[in-house]
Amino acid sequence: MGERRSAVVGDRAACAVLAAAWLLGGCDASPALIGYAYGRVAPNVIDVARDALAREPGRDIQIQIVEDPRQAGPARDVEFATRLTTARGMAGVVGHQDSRGSLLAAPVYDEAHIPLLIPNATSRRLRTVSPWVFMLVPDDSAEGAFIAGFAVDRLAARSVAVFYDNDEYGRGLREGVRAALGARGLSLAGEAPIGAVCTPSPLGGDASIALLVPRVRPPQVLVIAGRTADAACIARRVAALAPGIQLIAADGVEIDPGFITTAGAGADSVYVVAFWHKDLPNPESLAFTSAFTRIVHRPPVASDALQFDALMLLARAVREGGGSPRAVRDYLMSLGTARPAYAGVTGPVSFASDRERPLYMLRLHGGDLRPVGGR
């Protein structure tokens, strides 16, 4: 053990002297680092990725997380990015939590020339914010078009309203749905920010829902471009106010036992958009679901699968393309063009201009999510 440690220290010293070689991806004796720009809740997808990496041959790769950030709110994402990009040997980072955090952090990665692979943020602005930023999922324009198409073609809706989080995520999805409906000759029947809609208040809550969902001629479909807790509350209140309205929840909503309990009678009226679901039959997905359930002791959700794909893809880029950030970026850019798409848990991954990532519509029925549509 002492001899191996001395050898590693020697290799690191050599790499420090030959910095130019490291920049070209030519020095790979020391472990490569992949950053994870999320808070740590153990066990989680990191443990699944570390287990998978330990089983694969090739260069040692370590996942680095940021513990106990000193900042809160938007400053948290900037601090995550700053800490990760200044770590020696950082080859790429997986994160951030949402569209706003990713947009705030993107300039840090751009300046440091460190690739940022974003698993689940959907803001279309991330497409052009930096050549060092890569989105794994369809943007809000594509998701909005998918939602609008399902509402009109499958649910035969002629009136659609939107509740949205008043941030980059919610506003982007609202615009995506509005544009897609407009292309079909329809306009939104109503729109409102979620805000304090589920906060008990004489001026909020039910009053806000009643304005968007009147008892007389309510919309046929209500889209919720928000998060899980608010969506469950809205589903419960809409079911009591105007039974029969179909709800479509965007990808930020994850259906779990807490959602079902809170939504109550409104739960079975909910459709939800997902970028992956655990019943997909491809071998990569089946293996991941089995490993995740064994290690984390719960079934995985879409965000778990997306983060796993991002971590394993960066590891593949390091091992096959080279350990420098530039080599990793070049590897990612080559997927779907000079190289085949990466066979991920969530489907083939490439960053070619004509790529099309999957979207699924799931229906909650009797406490179980079932796929009812997709592309």
C-alpha positions in Angstrom: 0.0 0.0 0.0 2.9 2.4 0.9 4.6 1.6 -2.4 1.4 2.3 -4.4 0.8 5.6 -2.6 4.4 6.7 -3.3 4.0 5.9 -6.9 0.7 7.9 -7.1 2.4 10.9 -5.4 5.2 10.7 -7.9 2.8 10.6 -10.8 1.0 13.6 -9.5 4.2 15.5 -9.2 5.1 14.6 -12.7 1.7 15.8 -13.9 2.2 19.1 -12.1 5.5 19.6 -13.9 3.9 18.5 -17.2 0.8 20.7 -17.0 0.7 21.0 -20.7 0.5 17.3 -21.1 -2.5 17.2 -18.7 -4.3 19.9 -20.7 -3.9 17.6 -23.7 -5.2 14.6 -21.8 -1.9 12.9 -21.9 -1.3 12.4 -18.1 -3.7 10.0 -16.6 -1.9 8.4 -13.6 -3.8 10.3 -10.9 -7.6 9.9 -10.4 -9.8 12.1 -12.5 -12.5 14.0 -10.8 -16.1 14.4 -11.7 -18.0 17.0 -9.8 -21.6 16.6 -8.5 -23.3 19.9 -8.0 -26.2 18.8 -5.8 -26.6 18.4 -2.0 -25.7 15.1 -0.5 -28.5 12.8 0.7 -27.2 9.3 1.3 -27.7 6.8 -0.1 -28.4 8.2 -3.5 -27.4 8.0 -7.2 -23.8 8.8 -6.4 -23.5 5.4 -4.6 -25.0 3.6 -7.6 -22.5 5.4 -9.9 -19.6 4.7 -7.7 -20.6 1.0 -7.5 -20.8 0.9 -11.3 -17.5 2.7 -11.8 -15.7 0.3 -9.5 -16.8 -2.6 -11.7 -15.4 -1.0 -14.9 -11.8 -1.3 -16.0 -9.8 1.8 -16.8 -8.6 4.9 -15.1 -9.6 5.6 -11.5 -12.4 8.2 -11.4 -13.7 9.8 -8.3 -16.9 11.8 -7.8 -16.5 14.9 -5.8 -19.4 16.6 -4.0 -19.6 19.9 -2.2 -20.5 19.6 1.5 -22.3 22.2 3.6 -22.2 25.3 1.3 -21.8 28.6 3.1 -24.4 30.2 0.9 -28.1 29.7 0.3 -30.4 30.5 -2.6 -28.9 31.5 -5.9 -25.4 32.1 -4.3 -25.4 28.4 -3.5 -25.1 27.4 -7.1 -22.3 29.9 -7.8 -20.4 28.6 -4.8 -20.9 25.0 -5.9 -19.5 25.9 -9.3 -16.6 27.8 -7.9 -15.5 25.1 -5.5 -15.7 22.4 -8.2 -14.0 24.2 -11.0 -11.0 25.1 -8.7 -10.4 21.4 -7.7 -7.3 20.1 -9.4 -8.0 17.3 -11.9 -11.6 18.2 -12.4 -12.6 16.8 -15.8 -16.3 17.8 -15.8 -19.3 18.5 -13.6 -22.9 17.1 -13.3 -25.5 19.7 -12.2 -27.2 21.9 -11.3 -30.5 21.3 -9.6 -32.7 23.3 -12.0 -32.7 25.8 -14.8 -32.1 28.9 -12.7 -29.2 27.4 -10.8 -27.6 26.1 -14.1 -27.9 29.5 -15.7 -26.4 31.2 -12.7 -23.5 28.7 -12.6 -22.8 28.5 -16.3 -20.5 31.5 -16.5 -18.2 30.0 -13.8 -17.8 26.8 -15.9 -17.4 28.8 -19.1 -14.6 30.9 -17.6 -12.9 27.9 -16.1 -13.3 25.9 -19.4 -14.8 22.9 -17.5 -17.7 21.0 -19.1 -21.0 21.1 -17.3 -23.4 18.3 -18.1 -26.9 19.2 -17.0 -29.2 16.2 -16.4 -32.7 17.7 -16.1 -32.8 21.5 -16.5 -35.0 22.5 -19.5 -34.5 26.2 -20.2 -33.8 26.8 -23.9 -31.4 29.5 -22.9 -29.0 26.8 -21.7 -28.6 25.7 -25.4 -26.6 28.8 -26.2 -25.2 30.0 -22.8 -21.8 28.5 -23.3 -19.9 26.0 -25.5 -19.0 24.2 -22.3 -22.6 23.5 -21.3 -24.4 20.4 -22.4 -28.1 19.6 -21.8 -29.2 16.0 -21.4 -33.0 16.5 -21.9 -35.3 18.2 -24.4 -35.7 22.0 -23.7 -38.9 23.7 -22.7 -39.9 24.4 -26.3 -39.8 20.7 -27.1 -41.5 19.7 -23.8 -44.2 22.5 -24.3 -44.9 21.2 -27.8 -45.2 17.6 -26.4 -47.6 18.8 -23.7 -49.8 20.8 -26.1 -49.9 18.0 -28.6 -51.0 15.5 -26.0 -53.7 17.9 -24.7 -55.1 18.5 -28.1 -54.6 15.2 -29.9 -55.1 12.7 -27.1 -57.4 14.6 -24.6 -59.3 16.5 -27.4 -58.9 19.7 -25.4 -59.8 23.0 -27.0 -59.1 25.1 -23.9 -55.9 24.8 -21.9 -54.7 26.9 -18.9 -51.3 26.9 -17.2 -50.2 27.3 -13.7 -46.5 28.0 -13.7 -43.6 28.7 -11.3 -42.4 32.2 -11.8 -38.8 31.3 -12.6 -36.8 30.3 -15.7 -38.2 26.8 -15.6 -41.9 27.6 -15.2 -41.9 30.6 -17.5 -40.0 28.7 -20.2 -42.6 25.9 -20.2 -45.5 28.3 -20.2 -44.0 29.9 -23.3 -43.4 26.5 -24.9 -47.0 25.4 -24.4 -48.3 28.8 -25.6 -46.2 28.7 -28.8 -47.3 25.1 -29.6 -51.0 25.9 -29.1 -50.6 29.0 -31.2 -49.2 26.9 -34.0 -52.4 24.9 -33.8 -54.6 28.0 -33.9 -55.4 28.0 -30.2 -54.5 30.4 -27.4 -54.2 29.8 -23.7 -57.5 29.9 -21.9 -55.7 31.4 -18.9 -52.3 31.5 -17.1 -51.2 32.4 -13.5 -48.0 32.0 -11.5 -48.3 29.4 -8.8 -46.9 31.7 -6.1 -48.8 31.3 -2.9 -51.6 29.3 -4.4 -51.2 26.6 -1.9 -50.4 28.8 1.1 -53.4 29.2 3.5 -54.4 32.8 3.1 -57.6 34.8 2.7 -56.0 36.4 -0.4 -54.4 33.3 -2.0 -54.9 29.6 -2.3 -58.4 28.7 -3.4 -59.1 32.3 -4.7 -56.2 32.0 -7.2 -57.3 28.6 -8.4 -60.9 29.8 -8.8 -59.8 32.6 -11.1 -58.0 30.2 -13.4 -60.5 27.4 -13.0 -64.0 29.0 -12.8 -66.9 26.8 -12.1 -68.6 28.1 -15.3 -66.7 26.9 -18.4 -63.4 25.8 -16.8 -60.5 24.8 -19.0 -60.6 21.2 -20.2 -56.9 20.7 -19.3 -54.8 22.4 -16.7 -51.0 22.3 -17.2 -48.8 22.6 -14.0 -45.3 23.9 -14.8 -44.1 23.6 -11.2 -42.8 21.2 -8.6 -44.2 18.2 -6.8 -45.6 19.7 -3.6 -47.5 22.5 -5.3 -48.8 20.2 -8.0 -50.2 17.8 -5.4 -52.0 20.7 -3.6 -53.3 22.1 -6.9 -54.6 18.6 -8.0 -56.5 18.2 -4.7 -58.1 21.7 -4.8 -59.0 21.5 -8.5 -60.7 18.1 -8.0 -62.9 19.7 -5.3 -63.6 22.8 -7.3 -64.2 21.4 -10.8 -64.2 17.6 -11.0 -63.4 16.2 -14.5 -60.6 18.6 -15.4 -57.5 16.7 -16.7 -54.2 17.8 -15.3 -50.8 17.6 -17.0 -47.8 18.0 -14.8 -44.5 18.9 -16.3 -41.2 17.1 -15.7 -40.6 19.0 -12.4 -43.3 16.9 -10.7 -42.3 13.5 -9.4 -45.1 11.2 -8.4 -44.4 9.6 -5.0 -46.4 8.4 -2.1 -46.4 11.9 -0.6 -47.9 13.3 -3.8 -50.6 10.7 -3.9 -51.6 11.3 -0.3 -51.7 15.1 -0.7 -53.5 15.1 -4.1 -56.2 12.8 -2.7 -59.2 12.5 -5.0 -57.3 14.6 -7.6 -54.4 12.0 -8.0 -56.0 9.9 -10.7 -56.7 12.9 -12.9 -53.0 13.6 -13.3 -50.8 12.9 -16.3 -47.1 13.6 -15.9 -44.3 14.2 -18.4 -41.1 12.2 -17.8 -37.8 11.8 -19.6 -37.6 8.2 -18.3 -39.6 5.6 -16.4 -38.6 2.5 -14.6 -40.6 0.1 -16.8 -38.5 0.7 -19.9 -37.4 -2.7 -21.3 -33.9 -1.7 -22.5 -31.0 -3.7 -20.8 -29.3 -0.5 -19.5 -32.5 0.7 -17.8 -33.3 -2.7 -16.3 -29.8 -3.1 -14.9 -29.9 0.5 -13.4 -33.3 0.0 -11.8 -32.2 -3.2 -10.2 -28.9 -1.7 -8.9 -30.5 1.5 -7.7 -33.2 -0.4 -5.8 -30.7 -2.6 -4.2 -28.4 0.2 -3.1 -30.8 3.1 -2.3 -33.7 0.9 -1.1 -36.4 2.6 -3.2 -37.3 2.6 -6.9 -35.5 5.2 -9.0 -37.3 8.2 -10.5 -36.4 10.0 -13.8 -34.0 12.5 -12.1 -32.0 9.6 -10.7 -31.7 7.9 -14.1 -30.7 11.2 -15.7 -28.0 12.0 -13.1 -26.7 8.5 -13.4 -26.4 8.8 -17.2 -24.6 12.1 -16.8 -22.1 10.7 -14.3 -21.4 7.6 -16.3 -21.1 9.5 -19.6 -18.5 11.9 -18.1 -16.6 8.8 -16.9 -16.7 7.3 -20.3 -15.5 10.5 -21.8 -12.5 10.6 -19.5 -11.6 6.9 -20.1 -12.0 7.0 -23.8 -11.4 10.6 -24.8 -8.8 11.7 -22.3 -8.9 13.2 -18.8 -8.5 16.9 -19.6 -11.6 19.2 -19.6 -11.1 20.0 -23.3 -10.7 16.4 -24.2 -14.0 15.6 -22.3 -15.8 18.5 -24.1 -14.5 17.2 -27.5 -15.7 13.7 -26.7 -19.2 15.0 -25.8 -19.4 17.0 -29.0 -18.4 14.0 -31.1 -21.3 11.9 -29.9 -23.8 11.2 -32.7 -21.3 12.5 -35.3 -17.7 11.1 -35.2 -18.8 8.6 -32.5 -22.0 6.6 -31.9 -24.4 8.0 -29.4 -23.8 6.9 -25.8 -26.1 4.0 -24.8 -27.6 5.4 -21.6 -30.2 4.3 -19.2 -32.5 7.0 -20.5 -31.8 6.2 -24.1 -29.2 7.1 -26.7 -27.3 10.3 -25.8 -25.8 12.6 -28.3 -25.3 16.3 -28.8 -25.7 16.4 -32.5 -27.9 19.2 -33.9 -30.6 16.7 -35.1 -30.7 14.6 -31.9 -34.1 13.8 -30.4 -34.4 12.7 -26.8 -37.4 10.7 -25.6 -40.4 12.2 -23.8 -43.0 10.1 -22.1 -46.5 10.8 -20.8 -47.4 8.8 -17.8 -50.8 8.4 -16.2 -51.4 7.9 -12.5 -54.0 5.3 -11.9 -54.5 3.4 -8.7 -51.2 4.6 -7.2 -49.2 3.3 -10.2 -47.7 5.2 -13.1 -48.3 3.8 -16.5 -47.0 5.1 -19.9 -49.8 6.3 -22.1 -47.9 8.2 -24.8 -44.5 9.3 -25.9 -42.2 10.2 -28.7 
